[in-house]
């Protein structure tokens, strides 16, 4: 490997290497997406192939619990790490770990989510694949010793490739990375993301054929008279997104309070999930087949197919009630899946809730003859974009993803209206997406601001100064003066025998006695030292370091370990110098 790295450094520039890695990231992400979907479909086919459409199935009580249990065992005994909340973990890696994701993330999320979803877990495969793609990018970058800035870009390439591969939507992959994950990408940085997205899409076509994930044919031309309905649907999607986020958070908090009761969480999550799936079988797995029914149905008979396998079968008059209950309970089913020990994301559930919400809106509008007729299938599609855009605070992702995966570009204007209105509505109540919300509450989120991005890329290791001379508290003034003559700073740290910092001697404050030799044996360091204004922990974020400099109005701060041992000093001048250089580097493309 060392020889390969040496050859690379001599013959391939960093920019060329980034493009090459983006190409491989796109390929590996498409392979991961294909494997995940293949396993999910095979498990579901084996388990549900003999289910009868005209009656309920008791096995819906059993399969989801088995899936969560198997996933729990896999995570506990094989992975031995937390792999939940995939996209949130990527944001955390960018914010706190300089884009370094663990090697096992390249495959463990694929296995865990395939088991969970295949056995009926009501979650999506997208977040695990995004984590997988980002981990592939991060680990390839680390393998070839790329810098922190390039690592962040490669993580974005992996996320874009994952979305592009799983949906065959390269533009959606690009805008997802820009809206949800990345920070201030320059035009030159877009090229590797485009390469990764395009590569992933092409190989997905090779692996899975040319069929779209959702089949859709426009029901009539879009007319301007439907603008009021589109605006109202956008507002409704924003409110549904708010319900989605708030309910998800509340359910997660319930399971979080049971963190010491692993099997208690399994029992609670399994019971809630299996009960909901028994009542509403469309909640089984990702639910994409149910979405296709709504997107392609034209009559009551077509739409009533979503009642198959349930207690509602044959009761078409209850369709609106059934759809309403599904919209309300999908969030609970998703939370129960992840809370009980399953593995999956909220990407697909947001599409699912949006489809059912859009269909419900159109049916109620047409039944009550509120205005001009609106096609249910068209508004099902618009609802998918609206809720996903609201939940993720990503209007462009909602617009382009839905347009690409359904070839619904003829609805581009209403897609823009609905997505924009949805995000504007939810932004009144929730300033962050469902992915960023957890980190934002902890102050660990990088937003699209260069200053925070630079502070994250900086590390204490790069600015720490360990060239200092320490003294002990019992040292007499005479010896202290000798130490001062060799020091290059205006202060001397005072340490005990264990290396713990007790204070510091400010040279400027003892000048009046420094040269009075008759006092050399009458004063000791502990009489002359002053307390430390502020200290920096070795694990502190650079943003906190900058705040301490401002708050204490000092030029130097000591850095201490967890047990308060002095590690070195940090200079405000050196920090700002490096900060300015990194800002220039981020913009110099």
PEHU-V901777 format. One record per pair of residues at least 4 apart in sequence whose C-alpha atoms are under 8 Angstrom apart, sorted by the first residue. I is the first residue (numbers start at 1). J is the second residue. Records with the same first field share a line. If there is no record, write none. Layout:
I = J ; J
//
This chain:
1 = 5
2 = 6
3 = 7
4 = 8
5 = 9 ; 144
6 = 10
7 = 11
8 = 12 ; 13
9 = 13
12 = 16 ; 17
13 = 17
14 = 18 ; 146
15 = 19
16 = 20
17 = 21
18 = 22 ; 150 ; 154 ; 192
19 = 23 ; 191 ; 192 ; 195
20 = 24
21 = 25 ; 137 ; 140 ; 141 ; 154
22 = 26 ; 137 ; 154 ; 157 ; 158 ; 192 ; 193 ; 195 ; 196
23 = 27 ; 192 ; 195 ; 196 ; 199
24 = 28 ; 196
25 = 29 ; 133 ; 136 ; 137 ; 157 ; 158 ; 161 ; 196
26 = 30 ; 157 ; 158 ; 161 ; 162 ; 165 ; 195 ; 196 ; 197 ; 198 ; 199 ; 200 ; 201
27 = 31 ; 196 ; 199 ; 200 ; 203
28 = 32 ; 133 ; 136 ; 200
29 = 33 ; 129 ; 132 ; 133 ; 136 ; 158 ; 161 ; 162 ; 165 ; 200
30 = 34 ; 161 ; 162 ; 165 ; 166 ; 200 ; 201 ; 203 ; 204
31 = 35 ; 203 ; 204
32 = 36 ; 107 ; 110 ; 129 ; 132 ; 133
33 = 37 ; 129 ; 162 ; 165 ; 166
34 = 38 ; 166 ; 204 ; 207 ; 208
35 = 39 ; 110
36 = 40 ; 110 ; 111 ; 113 ; 114 ; 125
37 = 41 ; 114
38 = 42
39 = 43 ; 114 ; 118
40 = 44 ; 114 ; 115 ; 117 ; 118
41 = 45 ; 118
42 = 46 ; 118
43 = 47 ; 115 ; 118 ; 119
44 = 48 ; 49 ; 118 ; 119 ; 120
45 = 49
47 = 119
51 = 57 ; 309
52 = 56 ; 57 ; 309
53 = 308 ; 309 ; 310
54 = 308 ; 309 ; 310 ; 313 ; 314
55 = 308 ; 309 ; 310 ; 311 ; 313
56 = 278 ; 309 ; 310 ; 311
57 = 278 ; 309 ; 310
58 = 62 ; 278
59 = 63
60 = 64 ; 274 ; 275 ; 277 ; 278 ; 281
61 = 65 ; 271 ; 274 ; 275 ; 277 ; 278
62 = 66 ; 274
63 = 67 ; 119 ; 120 ; 274
64 = 68 ; 116 ; 119 ; 120 ; 121 ; 270 ; 273 ; 274
65 = 69 ; 266 ; 267 ; 270 ; 271 ; 273 ; 274
66 = 70 ; 119
67 = 71 ; 115 ; 116 ; 117 ; 118 ; 119 ; 120 ; 121 ; 342
68 = 72 ; 115 ; 116 ; 121 ; 266 ; 270 ; 337 ; 340 ; 341 ; 342
69 = 73 ; 266 ; 341 ; 342
70 = 74 ; 115 ; 116
71 = 75 ; 112 ; 113 ; 115 ; 116 ; 341 ; 342 ; 343
72 = 76 ; 341 ; 342
73 = 77 ; 78
74 = 78 ; 79 ; 112
75 = 79 ; 80 ; 81 ; 82 ; 83 ; 112
76 = 80 ; 81
79 = 104 ; 108
83 = 105 ; 108 ; 109 ; 343
84 = 89 ; 338 ; 343 ; 344
85 = 89 ; 127 ; 344 ; 345 ; 435
86 = 90 ; 127 ; 128 ; 130 ; 131 ; 344 ; 345
87 = 91 ; 127 ; 128 ; 130 ; 131 ; 435
88 = 92 ; 435 ; 436 ; 438 ; 439
89 = 93 ; 131
90 = 94 ; 99 ; 101 ; 131 ; 134 ; 181
91 = 95 ; 181 ; 436 ; 439 ; 445 ; 446
92 = 96 ; 97 ; 439 ; 444 ; 445
93 = 97 ; 98 ; 99 ; 100 ; 101
94 = 98 ; 99 ; 100 ; 152 ; 446 ; 456
95 = 99 ; 444 ; 445 ; 446 ; 453 ; 456
96 = 444 ; 456 ; 541
97 = 101
98 = 148 ; 151 ; 152 ; 456 ; 457
99 = 138 ; 148 ; 151 ; 152 ; 155
100 = 135 ; 138 ; 139 ; 142 ; 151
101 = 105 ; 134 ; 135 ; 138 ; 139
102 = 106 ; 135 ; 139
103 = 135 ; 136 ; 139
104 = 108
105 = 109 ; 131 ; 132 ; 135 ; 136
106 = 131 ; 132 ; 133 ; 135 ; 136
107 = 111 ; 132
108 = 112
109 = 113 ; 128 ; 129 ; 131 ; 132 ; 343
110 = 114 ; 128 ; 129 ; 132
111 = 115
112 = 116 ; 342 ; 343
113 = 117 ; 125 ; 128 ; 342 ; 343 ; 344
114 = 118 ; 125
115 = 119
116 = 120 ; 121 ; 337 ; 342 ; 343 ; 344
117 = 121 ; 122 ; 123 ; 124 ; 125 ; 285 ; 286 ; 344
118 = 285
119 = 285
120 = 283 ; 284 ; 285
121 = 273 ; 284 ; 285 ; 286 ; 333 ; 334 ; 337 ; 342
122 = 273 ; 283 ; 284 ; 285 ; 286 ; 287 ; 330 ; 333 ; 334 ; 337 ; 349
123 = 285 ; 286 ; 334 ; 337 ; 338 ; 343 ; 344 ; 345 ; 346 ; 348 ; 349
124 = 285 ; 286 ; 344 ; 345 ; 346 ; 347 ; 348 ; 349
125 = 129 ; 286 ; 344 ; 345 ; 347 ; 348
126 = 130 ; 162 ; 163 ; 166 ; 344 ; 345 ; 347 ; 348
127 = 131 ; 344 ; 345 ; 346 ; 347
128 = 132 ; 343 ; 344 ; 345
129 = 133 ; 162 ; 163 ; 166
130 = 134 ; 158 ; 159 ; 160 ; 162 ; 163
131 = 135 ; 159
132 = 136 ; 158 ; 162
133 = 137 ; 155 ; 157 ; 158 ; 159 ; 161 ; 162
134 = 138 ; 154 ; 155 ; 156 ; 157 ; 158 ; 159
135 = 139 ; 155 ; 158
136 = 140 ; 155 ; 158
137 = 141 ; 151 ; 154 ; 155 ; 156 ; 157 ; 158
138 = 142 ; 151 ; 152 ; 154 ; 155
139 = 143
140 = 144
141 = 145 ; 146 ; 150 ; 151 ; 154
142 = 146 ; 151
146 = 150 ; 151
147 = 151
148 = 152 ; 457
149 = 153 ; 457 ; 586
150 = 154
151 = 155
152 = 156 ; 182
153 = 157 ; 182 ; 189 ; 193
154 = 158 ; 192 ; 193
155 = 159
156 = 160 ; 177 ; 181 ; 182 ; 193
157 = 161 ; 177 ; 192 ; 193 ; 194 ; 196 ; 197
158 = 162 ; 196
159 = 163 ; 173 ; 177
160 = 164 ; 170 ; 172 ; 173 ; 174 ; 176 ; 177 ; 193 ; 196 ; 197
161 = 165 ; 170 ; 173 ; 193 ; 196 ; 197 ; 198 ; 199 ; 200 ; 201
162 = 166 ; 173 ; 197 ; 200
163 = 167 ; 168 ; 169 ; 170 ; 172 ; 173 ; 176 ; 197
164 = 168 ; 169 ; 170 ; 171 ; 172 ; 173 ; 174 ; 197 ; 198 ; 200 ; 201
165 = 169 ; 170 ; 197 ; 200 ; 201 ; 203 ; 204
166 = 204
167 = 212 ; 213 ; 401 ; 405
168 = 200 ; 201 ; 204 ; 205 ; 212 ; 404 ; 405
169 = 173 ; 197 ; 201 ; 400 ; 401 ; 404 ; 405
170 = 174 ; 194 ; 197 ; 198 ; 200 ; 201
171 = 175 ; 197 ; 400 ; 401 ; 404
172 = 176 ; 396 ; 397 ; 400 ; 401 ; 404
173 = 177 ; 197 ; 397 ; 401
174 = 178 ; 193 ; 194 ; 197
175 = 179 ; 396 ; 397
176 = 180 ; 181 ; 394 ; 396 ; 397
177 = 181 ; 182
178 = 182 ; 183 ; 185
179 = 394 ; 396 ; 397
180 = 392 ; 393 ; 394
182 = 448
183 = 446 ; 447 ; 448 ; 449 ; 450 ; 453
184 = 448 ; 449 ; 450
185 = 189 ; 190
186 = 190 ; 586 ; 587 ; 589
187 = 191 ; 589
188 = 589
189 = 193
190 = 194
191 = 195
192 = 196
193 = 197
194 = 198
195 = 199
196 = 200
197 = 201
198 = 202
199 = 203
200 = 204
201 = 205
202 = 206
203 = 207
204 = 208 ; 209
205 = 209 ; 210
212 = 405 ; 406
213 = 405 ; 406
214 = 288 ; 291 ; 292 ; 295 ; 405 ; 406
215 = 292 ; 295 ; 296 ; 406
216 = 292 ; 295 ; 296 ; 406 ; 407 ; 408
217 = 296 ; 408
218 = 377 ; 378 ; 408 ; 410
219 = 375 ; 377 ; 378
220 = 375
221 = 410
222 = 226 ; 410 ; 411
223 = 227
225 = 372
226 = 230 ; 372 ; 374
227 = 231 ; 414
228 = 232
229 = 233 ; 374
230 = 234 ; 414 ; 417 ; 418
231 = 235 ; 417 ; 418 ; 421
232 = 236
233 = 237 ; 358 ; 361 ; 383 ; 386 ; 418
234 = 238 ; 383 ; 386 ; 417 ; 418 ; 419 ; 420 ; 421 ; 422
235 = 239 ; 418 ; 421 ; 422 ; 425
236 = 240 ; 422
237 = 241 ; 354 ; 357 ; 358 ; 383 ; 386 ; 387 ; 390 ; 418 ; 422
238 = 242 ; 386 ; 387 ; 390 ; 421 ; 422 ; 423 ; 424 ; 425 ; 426
239 = 243 ; 422 ; 425 ; 426
240 = 244 ; 357 ; 387
241 = 245 ; 387 ; 388 ; 390 ; 391 ; 422 ; 426
242 = 246 ; 390 ; 391 ; 426 ; 429 ; 430
243 = 247
244 = 248 ; 331 ; 350 ; 391
245 = 249 ; 391 ; 434
246 = 250
247 = 251 ; 331 ; 332
248 = 252 ; 331 ; 332 ; 335
249 = 253
250 = 254
251 = 255 ; 332 ; 335 ; 336
252 = 256 ; 335 ; 339
253 = 257
254 = 258
255 = 259 ; 265 ; 339 ; 340
256 = 339
258 = 262 ; 264 ; 265
259 = 265
261 = 265
262 = 266
263 = 267
264 = 268
265 = 269 ; 339 ; 340 ; 341
266 = 270 ; 339 ; 340 ; 341
267 = 271 ; 340
268 = 272 ; 336 ; 340
269 = 273 ; 335 ; 336 ; 337 ; 338 ; 339 ; 340 ; 341
270 = 274 ; 336 ; 337 ; 340
271 = 275
272 = 276 ; 332 ; 333 ; 336
273 = 277 ; 332 ; 333 ; 334 ; 336 ; 337
274 = 278
275 = 279
276 = 280 ; 281 ; 283 ; 329 ; 333
277 = 281 ; 282 ; 283 ; 284 ; 333
278 = 310
279 = 310 ; 311
280 = 310 ; 326
281 = 308 ; 309 ; 310
282 = 287 ; 290 ; 306
283 = 287 ; 326 ; 330 ; 333
286 = 348 ; 349 ; 352
287 = 291 ; 352
288 = 292 ; 352
289 = 293
290 = 294 ; 306
291 = 295 ; 352 ; 355 ; 356
292 = 296
293 = 297 ; 302 ; 303 ; 305 ; 306
294 = 303 ; 355 ; 356 ; 359 ; 376 ; 377 ; 380
295 = 376 ; 377 ; 378 ; 380 ; 381
296 = 377
297 = 302 ; 303 ; 377
298 = 302 ; 303 ; 377
299 = 303
300 = 304 ; 316
301 = 305
304 = 308 ; 316 ; 319
307 = 311 ; 312 ; 313 ; 314 ; 316 ; 319 ; 322
308 = 312 ; 313
309 = 313
312 = 316 ; 318 ; 322
315 = 319
318 = 322
319 = 323
320 = 324 ; 360 ; 363
321 = 325
322 = 326
323 = 327 ; 356 ; 357 ; 360
324 = 328 ; 356 ; 357 ; 360
325 = 329
326 = 330 ; 353 ; 356
327 = 331 ; 353 ; 356 ; 357
328 = 332
329 = 333
330 = 334 ; 349 ; 353
331 = 335 ; 349
332 = 336
333 = 337
334 = 338 ; 346 ; 349
335 = 339
336 = 340
337 = 341 ; 342 ; 343 ; 344
338 = 342 ; 343 ; 344
345 = 349
346 = 350
347 = 351 ; 388
348 = 352
349 = 353
350 = 354 ; 384 ; 387 ; 388 ; 391
351 = 355 ; 384 ; 385 ; 387 ; 388
352 = 356 ; 384
353 = 357 ; 384 ; 387
354 = 358 ; 380 ; 382 ; 383 ; 384 ; 385 ; 386 ; 387 ; 388
355 = 359 ; 379 ; 380 ; 381 ; 382 ; 383 ; 384
356 = 360 ; 380 ; 383
357 = 361 ; 380 ; 383
358 = 362 ; 376 ; 379 ; 380 ; 381 ; 382 ; 383 ; 384
359 = 363 ; 376 ; 377 ; 379 ; 380 ; 383
360 = 364
361 = 365 ; 379
362 = 366 ; 374 ; 375 ; 376 ; 379 ; 380
363 = 367 ; 376
364 = 368
365 = 369 ; 370 ; 371 ; 373 ; 374
366 = 370 ; 371 ; 373 ; 374
369 = 373
374 = 378 ; 379
375 = 379
376 = 380
377 = 381
378 = 382
379 = 383
380 = 384
381 = 385 ; 402
382 = 386 ; 414 ; 415 ; 418
383 = 387 ; 418
384 = 388 ; 398 ; 402
385 = 389 ; 395 ; 398 ; 399 ; 401 ; 402 ; 415 ; 418 ; 419
386 = 390 ; 395 ; 398 ; 415 ; 418 ; 419 ; 420 ; 422 ; 423
387 = 391 ; 419 ; 422
388 = 392 ; 393 ; 394 ; 398
389 = 393 ; 394 ; 395 ; 396 ; 397 ; 398 ; 399 ; 419 ; 422 ; 423
390 = 394 ; 395 ; 419 ; 422 ; 423 ; 426 ; 433
391 = 433 ; 434
392 = 433 ; 434 ; 435
393 = 423 ; 427 ; 432 ; 433
394 = 398 ; 423
395 = 399 ; 416 ; 419 ; 420 ; 423
396 = 400 ; 419
397 = 401
398 = 402 ; 415 ; 419
399 = 403 ; 412 ; 415 ; 416 ; 419
400 = 404
401 = 405
402 = 406 ; 407 ; 408
403 = 407 ; 408 ; 409 ; 411 ; 412
404 = 408 ; 409
408 = 412
411 = 415
412 = 416
413 = 417
414 = 418
415 = 419
416 = 420
417 = 421
418 = 422
419 = 423
420 = 424
421 = 425
422 = 426
423 = 427
424 = 428
425 = 429
426 = 430 ; 431
427 = 431 ; 432
432 = 436 ; 437 ; 440
433 = 437
434 = 438
435 = 439
436 = 440 ; 445
437 = 441
438 = 442
439 = 443 ; 444 ; 445
440 = 444 ; 445
446 = 452 ; 453 ; 456
447 = 452 ; 453
448 = 453
449 = 453
450 = 454 ; 583
451 = 455 ; 583
452 = 456 ; 543
453 = 457
454 = 458 ; 579 ; 582 ; 583
455 = 459 ; 541 ; 542 ; 543 ; 579
456 = 541 ; 542 ; 543
458 = 462 ; 542 ; 579
459 = 463 ; 541 ; 542
460 = 464 ; 538 ; 542
463 = 570 ; 571 ; 574 ; 575
464 = 559 ; 568 ; 569 ; 570 ; 571
465 = 568 ; 569 ; 570 ; 571
466 = 567 ; 568 ; 569
467 = 568
468 = 487 ; 492 ; 493 ; 568
469 = 483 ; 487 ; 492 ; 493
470 = 492 ; 493 ; 494 ; 495
471 = 475 ; 480 ; 492 ; 493 ; 494 ; 495 ; 525
472 = 494 ; 495 ; 496 ; 497 ; 525
473 = 494 ; 495 ; 496 ; 524 ; 525 ; 526
474 = 524 ; 525 ; 526
475 = 479 ; 480 ; 524 ; 525
476 = 480 ; 520 ; 521 ; 522 ; 523 ; 524 ; 525
477 = 481 ; 514 ; 519 ; 520 ; 521 ; 522 ; 523 ; 524 ; 525
478 = 482 ; 517 ; 520 ; 521
479 = 483 ; 520
480 = 484 ; 525
481 = 485 ; 514
482 = 486
483 = 487
484 = 492 ; 507
487 = 492
490 = 506 ; 507 ; 508
491 = 504 ; 505 ; 506 ; 507
492 = 504 ; 505 ; 506 ; 507
493 = 501 ; 502 ; 503 ; 504 ; 505
494 = 501 ; 502 ; 503 ; 504 ; 505 ; 525 ; 529
495 = 499 ; 500 ; 501 ; 502 ; 503 ; 566
496 = 500 ; 501 ; 502
498 = 565
499 = 565 ; 566
500 = 563 ; 564 ; 565 ; 566
501 = 564 ; 565 ; 566
502 = 531 ; 532
503 = 529 ; 530 ; 531 ; 532
504 = 529 ; 530 ; 531 ; 532
505 = 525 ; 528 ; 529 ; 530
506 = 510 ; 529 ; 530
507 = 511
510 = 514 ; 528
511 = 515
512 = 516
513 = 519
516 = 520
518 = 522
519 = 523
523 = 527 ; 528
524 = 528
525 = 529
533 = 552
534 = 548 ; 552 ; 557 ; 558
535 = 557 ; 558 ; 559 ; 560
536 = 540 ; 545 ; 557 ; 558 ; 559 ; 560
537 = 559 ; 560 ; 561 ; 562
538 = 559 ; 560 ; 561 ; 562 ; 567
540 = 544 ; 545
541 = 545
542 = 546
543 = 547
544 = 548
545 = 549
546 = 550
547 = 551
548 = 552
549 = 553 ; 554 ; 555 ; 556 ; 557 ; 572
550 = 554
554 = 572
555 = 571 ; 572 ; 573
556 = 569 ; 570 ; 571 ; 572
557 = 569 ; 570 ; 571
558 = 566 ; 567 ; 568 ; 569 ; 570
559 = 566 ; 567 ; 568 ; 569 ; 570
560 = 564 ; 565 ; 566 ; 567 ; 568
561 = 565 ; 566 ; 567
570 = 574 ; 575
571 = 575
572 = 576
573 = 577
574 = 578
575 = 579
576 = 580
577 = 581
578 = 582
579 = 583
580 = 584
581 = 585
582 = 586
583 = 587
584 = 588
585 = 589
//
